[in-house]
Amino acid sequence: MLTKHRLLPVLLLLALSGCSIEPWVQPYERARLADPIMSFERDPVANGYRHHVYQTREAARGAEGGGGGGCGCN
Amino acid sequence: MSIRPERRPVAPKVVEEVVVAVTEPRALTHRIALLFSPARHWLLLMLALLPGFSLFATVLPEDRADIMYHRYDGGGVEVDGPSILVRKSVMDTVSLSANYYVDSISSASVDVVSTASPYTEERTESSLSMDYLHNKTLMSLALTKSDESDYLSETGSFSISHDMFGDLTTVSLGYSVGNDDISRNGDADFGDQIKRQNYRLSLSQILTKNTILGVGWETITDEGFLNNPYRSYRYLDPLAGDGYSYLPEVYPRTRTSNALALRLKYYLPYRAALSSEYRYFNDTWGIDANNFELAYTHPFREKWIFDIRYRYYTQEGADFYSDLFSRRAPQTYLARDKELSSFQSHTLGLAMSYEIKPGFLQFVDRGTLNLAYDYIYFDYDDFRDLTRGGVVGEEPFYSFSANVIKAYVSIWY
């Protein structure tokens, strides 16, 4: 028997399967977004180190973005 | 014997999220569900949706190598070392990357000079990752090992992501599991462990032809010995000469934290980018934190890129934190780790990048020389600097600044 929790993905699936989303930003309009300066992760090694410094000095952690995170260390 | 009140566990390495398109939902679902049981419904939903949408032309990450020297100097702590990353694709289906990272630590922090003696330490971290492209499906698997004299950590990570809604939206899922073995230098009888798990969900959304939004959620669960085996709490002791004494900290053996991040990047009318970031954090120890960041990226004359950023961070301390407890063991959990106290930090960061074309290396397409400097100022609301003396419980509050330098070369080939 499907609980409410398990039914939600099914309902979402049904709702979305019939959709055809027309992108409001066409592929040929994405030149600016493809510029390296618009990347969230332009320098993964430098970003990873920056997150490591903050994780060592601050209690907050997580959701740093791709390539972020710290280490298993203390 | 090295005494190390400076240190505490942090989260495991997060692998890069990758773009994925799936053509065999059943087989893939079955394989991934074994790894992703808590996120299974999300995954099943995502995979089931795929055939209905146009898919992004998935590609492997670019082949590149980075060699970095990093240095942190602040609050009596100096940490420096190299970080080397090499990424290379094999045929058209696999991209392998390896990272080697070293922290050489020399610590005489305020905690150390109050309760222990300075120490030196070296930590090495090695990571291997593989991105696999199969029928437009790209998945990432990473293994990380971190090694120091009293702390050994191993982490495995998996992530998968997919473009949908006309390639305007990218959804990514990630899971990491790690095991840490903790010992105490000079104490052969002490040994304990931590099990860590991370669950990540992120969304990248093209809003307009100039604007991208990123949303990230991460839940982290830790179970085991979560405090620092060298650190002590302070309590009032009329019999002590200073009026206070120390005993080893006591932390809960579980911690669950949640973080939600929003990132916005905007392409200005001329070629430059404005970025902003907000993150909210809370955990089961009563810590609440917020940070906000604003950054500006400005290319100059083809070869230069300059970045300037400001970041503000603030946190409310843990429920069981106190700079000075009223007596010995007045409660179950006791901490005086300044990272668990209430404080603010400000960061001002500058970075510059210069593009090069090393003609003598024919296999290199291009490269960059990079230098970055961060000034970070930490200001504590409830952690006192005992090195400056004063009436017990009324010593001046602690603050310090740190200088962080990154110098690195990147090449693409």
Interface residues (C-beta under 8 A of the other chain):
Chain A: H5 R6 L8 P9 L12 L13 L16 S17 C19 S20 I21 E22 P23 W24 V25 P27 E29 R30 R32 L33 D35 I37 M38 F40 E41 D43 P44 V45 A46 G48 Y49 R50 H52 V53 Y54 Q55 T56 R57 E58 A59 A60 R61 G62 A63 E64 G65 G66 G67 G68 G69 G70 C71 G72 C73 N74
Chain B: R7 R8 P9 V10 A11 P12 K13 V14 V15 E16 E17 H41 W42 L44 L45 A48 L49 G52 F53 D66 M68 H70 Y72 S83 L85 N99 Y101 D103 R123 E125 T144 S146 E148 Y151 S153 E154 T155 M164 F165 G166 D167 L168 S172 G178 D180 I182 I194 R196 N198 R200 S202 S204 I206 T208 K209 N210 I212 G214 G216 W217 E218 T219 I220 N228 S257 N258 A259 L260 A261 R263 K265 Y267 R271 A272 A273 R279 F281 D283 W285 I287 A289 N291 T297 P299 I305 Y313 Q315 A318 E339 L340 S345 A351 N370 A372 D374 I376 F378 A402 V404 K406 Y408 S410
